[in-house]
């Protein structure tokens, strides 16, 4: 999976806020401030009150499912992996959650290519 760090982001950079809330969905945000430990984002012209860990992008201080920030390439790879896992499941292969981080995206594509040959 893509690197999870956000060390290179600057004020004004676009990111994706992954909420884990199926009703709200994921939202595009912009970096508004960067502190020594946390960064803050703007959504629809207003700064959100949540703060996010500068290194990991994970929301700080919330209980339950925490939101996290991702760059667009990280988000695209996450969505592609989700799609590949769903295609494998539809083909009858269930990859356990415990091993999913260890399986690369290229390995998933290769496995799917073996199972579902090009039509």
Residue pairs with C-beta under 8 A, 6 or more apart in sequence:
1 77
1 78
1 81
1 101
1 104
1 105
2 71
2 73
2 74
2 77
2 78
3 74
4 56
4 57
4 70
4 74
5 55
5 56
5 57
6 15
6 39
6 52
6 54
6 55
6 56
6 57
6 69
6 71
7 54
7 55
9 15
9 31
9 34
9 39
9 71
10 31
10 34
11 31
11 32
11 33
11 34
12 30
12 31
13 30
13 31
14 28
14 29
14 30
14 72
15 28
15 29
15 30
15 31
15 41
15 57
15 69
15 70
15 71
15 72
16 26
16 27
16 28
16 29
16 69
16 70
16 71
16 72
16 74
16 75
17 26
17 27
17 28
17 29
17 41
17 43
17 67
17 68
17 69
18 26
18 67
18 68
18 69
18 70
18 75
18 78
19 25
19 26
19 27
19 65
19 67
20 65
20 66
20 67
21 65
26 75
27 43
29 41
29 42
29 43
29 48
29 69
30 41
30 42
30 43
31 39
31 40
31 41
31 42
32 40
32 41
32 42
32 47
33 39
33 40
33 47
34 40
34 54
35 51
35 54
36 54
37 53
37 54
38 51
38 52
38 53
38 54
38 60
39 51
39 52
39 54
39 69
40 47
40 48
40 50
40 51
40 52
41 47
41 48
41 50
41 52
41 69
42 48
50 59
50 60
50 61
50 62
50 67
51 59
51 60
51 61
52 58
52 59
52 60
52 67
52 68
52 69
53 59
53 60
56 68
57 68
57 69
57 70
58 66
58 67
58 68
59 66
59 67
59 68
70 78
77 105
80 105
81 100
81 105
81 108
84 105
84 108
84 109
84 112
85 95
85 100
85 108
87 112
87 116
88 94
88 95
88 108
88 111
88 112
88 115
89 95
91 112
91 115
91 116
93 111
93 115
95 103
95 108
